[in-house]
Amino acid sequence: MDVSSAPTRYAEALLFAAEVVDAATRPPHGDHGEEALRDPYAREMLRHQSDWSWCDNRQDVDLAAGGALRATVEYVARRHATALPDHTGRAGEHWSDVDDCLARLAAALRFAAEAAEQAWPHRLQQVLAPWVRQRLAALLAATDRAEGLGILDARVRRAVVLAWQYRSVRHELFADHHRQGRPPAPWWCLDGTIAVRSPFDGYATGQVPSYALHLTHLDLTMGRGKGELTVAHSGTVPLTAYPVTITDSAPTLAADVEAEHRTAVADALSALGFTHAENWRPPS
């Protein structure tokens, strides 16, 4: 999908996500309840169709893509908050071309991700870009012949929300790193498996690293896992990756890893919800 085809193809693909949620839920008050939820969403999507007419830079494209995506995320959330689940039938019984629809939705969400990446470039692109594409591909894979409507609904909703969160994190990472006067950069978490942080380095000294901790394997019941810490400096310095092993809920890195990087791992795990992970900080 490209910008020239986005005004129609992008919206059509997002509307499939809304159709899935509609099929999997039953709003109260019959047709009136249906219209009360659907009509505002339809008007919002039509309003965002005009956004494409004034796109003449990368930030504009991101705003146009983000507007329709945000409207879809809000509709999905509102529908599930106010309607009852109705998972009657299988996915293929509702859409004979369900796999094609999923593929178009995946293309639309990749387009939204790429729009954010183009608008808000960052050194951690090498980690984030392949990660989000792999997650979207897994969530929107072709259906199993016996897949129920409830399962399809759950993974479509998760993919749409993930795409919106990714767009937001890309913007915040860029702002944290380049814009003066913001609060200290927090850890931004995605999907419970990746945490990123990019402190202010507006003068491009190269002395302030950005971090990404990606957990590739995780067993919370056993307190074990594996992952990788990526350290990115400004300029042309190559990214550095350090393997991370979690045993008995505590992280282990190679002996030659610097103390500040060890602290970053502890802070990232804490942000991802590991209780008392801050206690794993190395001594000052």
Beta strands, then each sheet from edge to edge (+ up, - down):
strand 1: 25-26
strand 2: 84-85
strand 3: 188-190
strand 4: 194-197
strand 5: 210-219
strand 6: 224-232
strand 7: 240-247
strand 8: 250-252
sheet 1: 1+ 2-
sheet 2: 3+ 4- 5+ 6- 7+ 8-
end
